[in-house]
Amino acid sequence: MVLSFVRELLADLENCVPFERVRRHLSGGSGRRTVSGLTSTARGLYLPYMARAAQAPCLVVVADNKAAEALDAAVVAACELTGALNADSVLRLPAHDVLPFENLSPHSEIQETRATTLWKIATGAARLVIAPVEAAAMRLFPREHYAGLALKLNRGEEYLPEMLMEHLLSVGYSRVDVVEMPGQVTLRGGILDAYSPEMERPVRVEFFGDEIESIRRFDPETQRSASMMDRALLLPLTEIPVTQPILEAINARLTRAGAAGAVLEGGEEPAELLTHVEAGEDSATRSAYAQSPSFAASSQRMGHHTEATVFPGWEFFAPVAPAAAAGRLTLLDLMGAKTRVFIEEPAMVKNQGERWWNKVEQRHERSGIGSLIMAEDIYLSPWELEDRLRELANGAKAAAGGAPSILLDQLGAVDVLDGDNSELSAIDFATRPTQRFHGAIPAFVDAIRALVEQEARVLIAAPNQGEVERLAGLLQEYQLAYRLGSRAQTTSETVYSESSYLAGDLRMPVIVACGDCEWSSSPRPA
């Protein structure tokens, strides 16, 4: 638990002149402004304050998944330290780990994270979303699609257990005999066991007829029920449910069949091809074979029925389904026209976007799929995404003025995405990178002494409370004053009895735990 005086200490960050300029721009400006000078640590620390000042959903576009993970960890830690935002409202939407047209499906963990994040965005639970340029460019379904992915079960309400089971299986759950791991579900008579992502323990839902009689947590090892619950939330494991309409739309597009094929044939609906999409076949081979006269003739002679099933990589082709293709929506549409957009290191985002798009086009060409499904059916190109971002910032998409955006350029170089390089477009912060000591404890102590002599305020961030205690003992050994800025119930009484060791004034170093942050410059003994 972070103590209140730490948040009061950090609140002074909002009082500096550069932040006040950012606040005015986010709350009432339009167009883009370049913010320079923020190191990675300072960027993570300021973003929660900026999101709060914007009073609107915020999207941070970064270069890739690695940058998204690093920024997400820093921002979540800053939320714990500052209290400016609820850490649960900071979300990361990862890009897929594979590209379309490779006959590969994305990793299950990435699909799970994307599904949960998109559901939270669709239900209004997101304040700050961090997404790589690839994820921001992907075409998505309407808000209603993602809002319906999760199940909210309340005791006393009526549901058909079989329909609940069918829904959970469609959004990625695996049917098993005994539920032991996240993503598993089973139905035995009137008892539904399910283990949802982000749950500490699975839940057991007991029905009396179609009415939920009880909801309990249970131990996956002993299978014994424990505490009673009034409600349960079962999150999805995939953003694209395995439903017949979506699979049929993909099948039709890959075979130029039906209304989907009419789009490719200039408006004329071609003859339906009776096809069977086999699991595991290469998409290009499947399409060519399904279009061959011999296959169509043999299918008609044998009286085959159209059957569409999943195959490796089918998830990428879901945007051709009517529900998604009609609106041609992206993350910007899902978050709303008032979204404030931050672009982290715009030059890196631009370069990464172009490299990624070149790879997608190369995979498309190698697949031989031709015009059946184009890269543009799955994503906005980087240049289209940039146009959309400019439209949003300048008010073309907003009903009442633009949604101002921020370009986070640490070095303050000329912005390659923005032609306006006037003084009004640049806001400069004076920050410096976190100092590293690489196990040199005397150097660490000397650096703190020098900062204290300069009457600087020093905050030492540690990843956990155990590290806080270790640092407290280290500073006490060197007779250096400190205050503890966080506490836990399990912390030793000895440390807290000396939580203000040699306390003289408020400018002594403060040691605080901030989750999984990587801000700490504390050394480890060699």
C-alpha positions as CSV (number, residue, x, y, z in Angstrom):
1,M,0.0,0.0,0.0
2,V,1.4,3.4,-1.1
3,L,1.1,6.0,1.7
4,S,-0.7,9.2,1.1
5,F,2.3,11.5,1.5
6,V,4.0,9.8,-1.5
7,R,1.0,10.7,-3.7
8,E,1.1,14.2,-2.4
9,L,4.8,14.4,-3.2
10,L,4.2,13.2,-6.8
11,A,1.2,15.5,-7.3
12,D,3.6,18.4,-7.7
13,L,4.4,16.9,-11.2
14,E,1.1,18.5,-12.3
15,N,2.1,21.9,-11.2
16,C,5.0,22.4,-13.7
17,V,4.5,24.7,-16.7
18,P,5.0,22.0,-19.4
19,F,2.3,19.8,-17.9
20,E,-0.1,22.8,-17.7
21,R,0.4,23.3,-21.4
22,V,-0.3,19.6,-22.1
23,R,-3.4,19.8,-19.9
24,R,-4.8,22.8,-21.8
25,H,-4.2,21.1,-25.1
26,L,-5.8,17.8,-24.1
27,S,-8.8,19.5,-22.5
28,G,-9.6,22.1,-25.0
29,G,-7.2,22.2,-27.9
30,S,-7.2,20.5,-31.3
31,G,-4.6,19.1,-33.7
32,R,-1.2,17.7,-32.6
33,R,1.4,18.8,-30.2
34,T,4.9,17.3,-29.9
35,V,6.0,16.6,-26.3
36,S,9.7,16.1,-26.0
37,G,12.2,15.4,-23.2
38,L,10.2,12.7,-21.4
39,T,12.4,9.6,-20.7
40,S,10.8,6.2,-20.6
41,T,10.5,6.5,-16.8
42,A,9.0,10.0,-16.9
43,R,6.7,9.1,-19.7
44,G,5.2,6.2,-17.7
45,L,4.9,8.6,-14.7
46,Y,3.2,11.4,-16.5
47,L,0.8,9.4,-18.7
48,P,-1.7,8.7,-15.9
49,Y,-1.8,12.4,-15.1
50,M,-2.3,13.2,-18.8
51,A,-5.1,10.7,-19.2
52,R,-6.8,12.1,-16.2
53,A,-6.5,15.6,-17.5
54,A,-7.9,14.6,-20.9
55,Q,-11.2,13.4,-19.2
56,A,-11.6,11.1,-22.2
57,P,-10.4,7.6,-23.3
58,C,-6.7,7.7,-24.3
59,L,-4.9,5.5,-26.9
60,V,-1.1,5.2,-26.9
61,V,0.2,3.9,-30.2
62,V,3.7,2.3,-29.9
63,A,6.0,0.6,-32.3
64,D,5.6,-3.1,-31.3
65,N,4.7,-5.5,-28.6
66,K,7.9,-5.1,-26.7
67,A,7.4,-1.4,-26.5
68,A,3.8,-1.9,-25.4
69,E,4.8,-4.3,-22.6
70,A,7.5,-2.0,-21.3
71,L,5.2,1.1,-21.3
72,D,2.3,-0.9,-19.8
73,A,4.4,-2.0,-16.9
74,A,5.6,1.6,-16.3
75,V,2.2,3.1,-16.5
76,V,0.6,0.5,-14.2
77,A,3.3,1.1,-11.6
78,A,2.8,4.8,-11.9
79,C,-0.9,4.4,-11.3
80,E,-0.2,2.6,-8.1
81,L,2.2,5.3,-7.0
82,T,0.2,8.4,-8.0
83,G,-3.4,7.2,-7.8
84,A,-4.1,9.3,-10.8
85,L,-5.9,6.4,-12.6
86,N,-7.2,3.0,-11.6
87,A,-4.6,0.5,-12.7
88,D,-7.4,-1.8,-13.9
89,S,-8.4,0.8,-16.5
90,V,-4.9,0.7,-18.1
91,L,-5.1,-2.0,-20.9
92,R,-2.7,-3.4,-23.4
93,L,-4.0,-4.6,-26.8
94,P,-1.1,-6.8,-28.2
95,A,-0.5,-7.3,-31.9
96,H,-0.6,-10.9,-33.2
97,D,2.6,-12.8,-33.0
98,V,2.2,-14.2,-36.5
99,L,1.1,-12.5,-39.8
100,P,-1.9,-13.4,-42.0
101,F,-1.4,-15.7,-45.0
102,E,1.1,-17.8,-43.1
103,N,-1.3,-20.7,-42.3
104,L,-0.7,-20.1,-38.6
105,S,-3.1,-19.1,-35.8
106,P,-2.0,-16.5,-33.1
107,H,-0.7,-17.8,-29.8
108,S,-3.5,-18.6,-27.3
109,E,-2.2,-16.1,-24.7
110,I,-2.2,-13.3,-27.2
111,Q,-5.8,-14.2,-28.3
112,E,-6.9,-14.3,-24.6
113,T,-5.3,-10.9,-23.8
114,R,-6.8,-9.3,-26.9
115,A,-10.3,-10.7,-26.2
116,T,-10.4,-9.5,-22.6
117,T,-9.0,-6.0,-23.6
118,L,-11.5,-5.6,-26.5
119,W,-14.4,-6.6,-24.2
120,K,-13.3,-4.1,-21.6
121,I,-13.0,-1.4,-24.2
122,A,-16.5,-2.2,-25.6
123,T,-18.0,-2.0,-22.1
124,G,-16.4,1.3,-21.3
125,A,-13.9,0.0,-18.7
126,A,-10.8,1.4,-20.5
127,R,-9.2,4.8,-19.7
128,L,-5.8,4.2,-21.3
129,V,-5.1,1.7,-24.0
130,I,-1.6,0.9,-25.2
131,A,-1.4,-0.7,-28.6
132,P,1.3,-1.4,-31.3
133,V,0.7,0.2,-34.6
134,E,-0.3,-3.2,-36.1
135,A,-3.1,-3.7,-33.5
136,A,-4.3,-0.1,-34.0
137,A,-4.5,-0.8,-37.8
138,M,-6.5,-4.0,-37.6
139,R,-10.1,-4.0,-38.8
140,L,-12.5,-4.9,-36.0
141,F,-16.1,-5.8,-35.4
142,P,-18.7,-3.4,-33.9
143,R,-18.8,-2.6,-30.2
144,E,-21.8,-4.9,-29.7
145,H,-19.8,-7.9,-30.9
146,Y,-17.1,-7.6,-28.3
147,A,-19.6,-6.5,-25.5
148,G,-21.3,-9.9,-26.0
149,L,-18.2,-12.0,-25.6
150,A,-18.2,-12.3,-21.8
151,L,-20.9,-13.8,-19.6
152,K,-22.2,-12.0,-16.5
153,L,-24.0,-14.5,-14.3
154,N,-26.1,-13.4,-11.4
155,R,-27.7,-15.6,-8.7
156,G,-31.4,-15.9,-9.2
157,E,-31.4,-15.2,-12.9
158,E,-32.6,-17.8,-15.5
159,Y,-30.3,-19.2,-18.2
160,L,-30.3,-22.4,-20.3
161,P,-27.2,-24.3,-19.1
162,E,-26.7,-25.8,-22.6
163,M,-26.7,-22.3,-24.2
164,L,-24.2,-21.1,-21.7
165,M,-22.0,-24.1,-22.4
166,E,-22.3,-23.5,-26.2
167,H,-21.3,-19.8,-25.8
168,L,-18.3,-20.6,-23.6
169,L,-17.1,-23.2,-26.1
170,S,-17.5,-20.7,-29.0
171,V,-15.3,-18.1,-27.2
172,G,-12.4,-20.4,-26.7
173,Y,-13.1,-22.6,-23.6
174,S,-12.2,-26.3,-23.7
175,R,-14.7,-28.9,-22.5
176,V,-13.1,-31.3,-20.0
177,D,-14.3,-33.8,-17.4
178,V,-12.7,-32.0,-14.5
179,V,-12.0,-28.3,-14.5
180,E,-8.4,-27.6,-13.2
181,M,-6.9,-24.8,-15.3
182,P,-8.1,-21.5,-16.7
183,G,-10.0,-21.8,-20.0
184,Q,-11.7,-25.1,-19.0
185,V,-15.4,-25.8,-18.6
186,T,-17.7,-28.7,-17.9
187,L,-21.4,-29.3,-17.6
188,R,-22.7,-32.1,-15.4
189,G,-26.5,-32.2,-15.2
190,G,-27.4,-28.9,-13.5
191,I,-23.9,-27.9,-12.5
192,L,-21.6,-25.8,-14.6
193,D,-17.9,-25.5,-13.7
194,A,-15.8,-22.8,-15.4
195,Y,-12.4,-21.3,-14.9
196,S,-12.3,-17.8,-16.3
197,P,-9.1,-15.8,-17.1
198,E,-8.2,-13.3,-14.4
199,M,-10.0,-15.4,-11.8
200,E,-8.0,-16.7,-8.8
201,R,-10.2,-19.8,-8.6
202,P,-12.8,-21.5,-10.9
203,V,-16.6,-21.1,-10.2
204,R,-19.3,-23.7,-9.8
205,V,-22.8,-22.6,-10.9
206,E,-25.6,-24.7,-9.7
207,F,-29.0,-24.6,-11.4
208,F,-32.5,-25.4,-10.2
209,G,-34.2,-25.9,-13.5
210,D,-33.1,-22.9,-15.5
211,E,-32.5,-20.6,-12.5
212,I,-29.1,-20.1,-11.0
213,E,-29.5,-21.3,-7.4
214,S,-25.9,-20.7,-6.2
215,I,-22.5,-19.6,-7.5
216,R,-19.4,-20.7,-5.5
217,R,-15.7,-20.7,-5.9
218,F,-14.0,-24.1,-5.6
219,D,-10.6,-25.5,-5.2
220,P,-9.4,-27.0,-8.5
221,E,-7.2,-29.5,-6.7
222,T,-9.8,-30.9,-4.2
223,Q,-12.9,-29.9,-6.2
224,R,-14.5,-28.8,-3.0
225,S,-16.8,-25.7,-3.1
226,A,-15.9,-22.7,-0.9
227,S,-17.2,-19.2,-0.6
228,M,-20.6,-18.2,-2.0
229,M,-20.8,-15.4,-4.7
230,D,-23.7,-13.3,-5.9
231,R,-22.3,-13.0,-9.4
232,A,-19.6,-14.3,-11.7
233,L,-17.9,-12.9,-14.8
234,L,-16.7,-15.4,-17.3
235,L,-14.3,-13.6,-19.7
236,P,-13.6,-14.8,-23.3
237,L,-10.4,-16.5,-24.5
238,T,-10.8,-15.4,-28.1
239,E,-12.1,-12.3,-29.8
240,I,-13.5,-14.2,-32.8
241,P,-16.1,-16.7,-31.6
242,V,-16.4,-19.9,-33.6
243,T,-19.8,-19.4,-35.1
244,Q,-21.4,-20.7,-38.3
245,P,-22.1,-17.2,-39.8
246,I,-18.5,-16.1,-39.5
247,L,-17.1,-19.4,-40.8
248,E,-19.5,-19.4,-43.7
249,A,-18.6,-15.8,-44.6
250,I,-14.9,-16.8,-44.7
251,N,-15.6,-19.9,-46.7
252,A,-17.7,-18.0,-49.2
253,R,-15.0,-15.3,-49.6
254,L,-12.3,-17.9,-50.1
255,T,-14.3,-19.7,-52.8
256,R,-16.0,-16.6,-54.4
257,A,-19.3,-18.0,-53.4
258,G,-22.6,-16.2,-52.7
259,A,-22.9,-12.6,-51.8
260,A,-19.3,-12.5,-50.6
261,G,-18.2,-13.4,-54.1
262,A,-20.4,-10.8,-55.7
263,V,-18.2,-8.1,-54.2
264,L,-15.3,-9.6,-56.1
265,E,-17.3,-10.0,-59.3
266,G,-18.4,-6.5,-59.8
267,G,-21.9,-7.0,-58.3
268,E,-22.9,-10.2,-60.0
269,E,-23.4,-13.1,-57.7
270,P,-21.6,-16.1,-59.0
271,A,-22.9,-19.7,-58.8
272,E,-22.6,-21.2,-55.4
273,L,-19.8,-23.7,-54.9
274,L,-20.5,-26.5,-52.6
275,T,-17.2,-26.7,-50.6
276,H,-15.9,-28.3,-47.6
277,V,-13.2,-26.3,-45.8
278,E,-10.9,-28.9,-44.4
279,A,-9.0,-28.2,-41.2
280,G,-5.2,-27.9,-41.7
281,E,-5.3,-27.2,-45.5
282,D,-3.3,-24.4,-46.9
283,S,-5.8,-21.5,-47.7
284,A,-4.4,-20.9,-51.2
285,T,-4.5,-24.7,-52.1
286,R,-8.0,-25.0,-50.7
287,S,-9.3,-22.0,-52.7
288,A,-7.8,-23.2,-55.9
289,Y,-9.1,-26.7,-55.5
290,A,-12.6,-25.5,-54.5
291,Q,-12.8,-23.4,-57.6
292,S,-11.9,-26.2,-60.0
293,P,-14.7,-27.6,-62.2
294,S,-13.9,-31.2,-61.3
295,F,-14.4,-30.4,-57.5
296,A,-17.6,-28.6,-58.1
297,A,-18.9,-31.4,-60.4
298,S,-18.0,-34.2,-58.0
299,S,-19.5,-32.3,-55.1
300,Q,-22.8,-31.9,-57.0
301,R,-22.9,-35.5,-58.1
302,M,-22.2,-36.7,-54.5
303,G,-24.7,-34.3,-53.0
304,H,-22.3,-32.8,-50.5
305,H,-23.5,-30.1,-48.1
306,T,-21.6,-26.9,-47.5
307,E,-19.7,-27.2,-44.3
308,A,-17.3,-24.5,-43.0
309,T,-14.8,-25.4,-40.3
310,V,-11.8,-23.7,-38.7
311,F,-8.3,-24.0,-40.2
312,P,-4.9,-22.6,-39.1
313,G,-5.0,-18.8,-39.5
314,W,-8.7,-18.5,-40.1
315,E,-9.0,-15.8,-37.3
316,F,-7.2,-13.2,-39.6
317,F,-10.0,-13.6,-42.2
318,A,-12.8,-12.8,-39.8
319,P,-13.0,-9.1,-40.9
320,V,-14.6,-10.2,-44.2
321,A,-17.7,-11.3,-42.3
322,P,-20.6,-8.9,-43.0
323,A,-20.8,-7.7,-39.4
324,A,-17.2,-6.4,-39.7
325,A,-16.9,-5.6,-43.4
326,A,-19.9,-3.3,-43.5
327,G,-18.4,-0.8,-41.0
328,R,-14.7,-1.4,-41.7
329,L,-14.0,-0.3,-38.1
330,T,-10.7,-0.1,-36.2
331,L,-9.7,0.5,-32.6
332,L,-10.2,4.2,-33.1
333,D,-13.9,3.6,-33.8
334,L,-14.3,1.2,-30.9
335,M,-12.9,3.7,-28.4
336,G,-14.9,6.6,-29.8
337,A,-14.5,10.0,-31.5
338,K,-13.3,11.8,-28.4
339,T,-10.3,9.5,-27.9
340,R,-7.1,11.3,-27.2
341,V,-4.2,9.7,-29.1
342,F,-0.6,9.6,-28.0
343,I,2.0,8.4,-30.5
344,E,5.2,7.2,-28.7
345,E,8.4,7.9,-30.7
346,P,6.6,8.8,-34.0
347,A,9.6,8.1,-36.2
348,M,9.9,4.6,-34.7
349,V,6.2,4.0,-35.2
350,K,6.3,5.1,-38.8
351,N,9.3,2.9,-39.6
352,Q,7.9,-0.1,-37.9
353,G,4.6,0.4,-39.6
354,E,6.2,0.4,-43.0
355,R,8.3,-2.7,-42.3
356,W,5.3,-4.5,-41.0
357,W,3.2,-3.7,-44.0
358,N,5.9,-4.8,-46.4
359,K,6.0,-8.2,-44.6
360,V,2.2,-8.5,-44.8
361,E,2.2,-7.8,-48.6
362,Q,5.1,-10.3,-49.1
363,R,3.1,-13.0,-47.2
364,H,0.1,-12.2,-49.3
365,E,2.0,-12.5,-52.6
366,R,3.6,-15.8,-51.5
367,S,0.3,-17.4,-50.5
368,G,-1.2,-17.2,-54.0
369,I,-4.5,-16.2,-52.5
370,G,-4.8,-13.3,-55.0
371,S,-7.8,-11.0,-54.8
372,L,-9.9,-13.4,-52.7
373,I,-8.7,-11.7,-49.5
374,M,-6.4,-8.7,-49.7
375,A,-4.2,-7.3,-46.9
376,E,-6.5,-4.2,-47.0
377,D,-9.5,-6.4,-46.0
378,I,-7.7,-7.2,-42.7
379,Y,-5.9,-4.0,-41.9
380,L,-5.7,-0.3,-42.6
381,S,-2.3,0.4,-44.2
382,P,0.0,2.6,-42.1
383,W,-0.7,5.5,-44.4
384,E,-4.5,5.1,-44.0
385,L,-4.1,4.8,-40.3
386,E,-2.0,8.0,-40.2
387,D,-4.8,9.8,-42.2
388,R,-7.4,8.5,-39.7
389,L,-5.3,9.8,-36.8
390,R,-5.0,13.2,-38.4
391,E,-8.8,13.4,-39.1
392,L,-9.5,12.5,-35.5
393,A,-7.1,15.2,-34.2
394,N,-8.4,17.9,-36.6
395,G,-12.0,17.3,-36.0
396,A,-13.1,15.6,-39.2
397,K,-14.6,12.7,-37.2
398,A,-15.7,14.5,-34.1
399,A,-19.1,16.2,-33.8
400,A,-17.8,19.1,-31.7
401,G,-14.2,19.9,-32.6
402,G,-11.2,17.6,-32.8
403,A,-9.8,15.2,-30.3
404,P,-6.3,16.6,-29.7
405,S,-3.4,14.2,-29.9
406,I,0.1,14.1,-28.5
407,L,3.4,13.0,-30.1
408,L,5.8,11.7,-27.5
409,D,9.3,12.3,-28.9
410,Q,12.0,11.9,-26.3
411,L,14.8,13.5,-28.2
412,G,12.7,16.4,-29.5
413,A,13.8,15.8,-33.0
414,V,11.8,17.1,-36.0
415,D,8.6,15.0,-36.1
416,V,8.4,13.0,-39.3
417,L,4.6,12.7,-38.9
418,D,3.8,16.3,-38.3
419,G,4.4,19.2,-40.7
420,D,3.8,21.8,-38.1
421,N,7.1,22.5,-36.4
422,S,6.3,25.9,-34.9
423,E,7.1,26.8,-31.3
424,L,3.5,26.4,-30.4
425,S,3.6,22.7,-31.5
426,A,6.4,21.7,-29.1
427,I,6.2,21.2,-25.3
428,D,9.5,20.5,-23.6
429,F,10.0,18.6,-20.3
430,A,13.3,18.6,-18.5
431,T,13.9,15.0,-17.4
432,R,16.9,12.6,-17.4
433,P,17.2,8.8,-17.6
434,T,17.3,6.7,-14.4
435,Q,20.8,6.3,-13.2
436,R,22.1,2.7,-13.1
437,F,24.6,1.4,-10.6
438,H,25.1,-2.2,-11.5
439,G,25.7,-3.5,-8.0
440,A,27.9,-0.6,-6.9
441,I,26.4,0.1,-3.4
442,P,28.9,2.9,-2.4
443,A,28.2,4.7,-5.7
444,F,24.4,4.4,-5.1
445,V,24.7,5.9,-1.6
446,D,27.0,8.7,-2.8
447,A,24.5,9.6,-5.5
448,I,21.7,9.8,-2.9
449,R,23.8,11.9,-0.6
450,A,24.6,14.3,-3.4
451,L,20.9,14.7,-4.4
452,V,20.0,15.3,-0.7
453,E,22.7,18.0,-0.4
454,Q,21.1,19.7,-3.5
455,E,17.8,19.6,-1.6
456,A,16.3,17.4,-4.3
457,R,13.4,15.2,-3.5
458,V,14.4,11.5,-3.9
459,L,12.0,8.6,-4.6
460,I,13.6,5.2,-4.6
461,A,11.2,2.7,-6.3
462,A,11.5,-1.0,-5.6
463,P,9.6,-3.9,-7.2
464,N,8.2,-5.3,-4.0
465,Q,8.0,-4.7,-0.3
466,G,10.8,-7.1,0.5
467,E,13.1,-5.0,-1.6
468,V,11.9,-1.9,0.2
469,E,13.0,-3.5,3.5
470,R,16.4,-4.5,2.1
471,L,17.0,-0.9,0.9
472,A,15.9,0.5,4.2
473,G,18.5,-1.7,6.0
474,L,21.1,-0.7,3.5
475,L,20.5,3.1,4.0
476,Q,20.4,2.6,7.8
477,E,23.8,0.8,7.6
478,Y,25.3,3.9,5.8
479,Q,23.5,6.2,8.3
480,L,21.5,7.8,5.6
481,A,18.1,9.2,6.5
482,Y,15.0,7.7,4.8
483,R,11.2,7.3,5.0
484,L,9.2,4.4,3.9
485,G,6.5,5.3,1.4
486,S,4.6,2.0,1.4
487,R,3.7,-0.7,3.8
488,A,2.4,-4.2,3.8
489,Q,0.8,-6.2,6.6
490,T,3.6,-8.8,6.6
491,T,6.4,-6.3,6.9
492,S,8.6,-6.7,10.0
493,E,8.0,-4.4,13.0
494,T,11.7,-3.6,13.2
495,V,11.6,-1.9,9.8
496,Y,8.5,0.1,10.6
497,S,9.8,1.2,14.0
498,E,12.5,2.9,12.1
499,S,10.4,4.0,9.1
500,S,11.7,7.5,9.6
501,Y,15.3,6.7,10.4
502,L,17.2,9.9,11.3
503,A,14.2,11.9,10.2
504,G,14.9,15.6,10.0
505,D,12.8,17.1,7.2
506,L,10.6,16.0,4.3
507,R,13.5,16.1,1.7
508,M,14.9,12.8,2.8
509,P,14.8,9.8,0.4
510,V,11.5,7.9,0.2
511,I,11.5,4.2,-0.5
512,V,8.4,2.8,-2.0
513,A,7.2,-0.4,-3.6
514,C,5.4,-0.1,-7.0
515,G,4.6,-3.5,-8.2
516,D,6.5,-4.7,-11.3
517,C,8.1,-1.4,-12.0
518,E,11.6,-1.3,-13.4
519,W,12.4,2.2,-12.2
520,S,14.5,1.3,-9.3
521,S,18.2,2.2,-9.4
522,S,18.9,0.2,-6.3
523,P,22.0,-1.9,-6.5
524,R,22.4,-5.6,-5.6
525,P,25.5,-6.8,-3.8
526,A,28.0,-8.1,-6.3
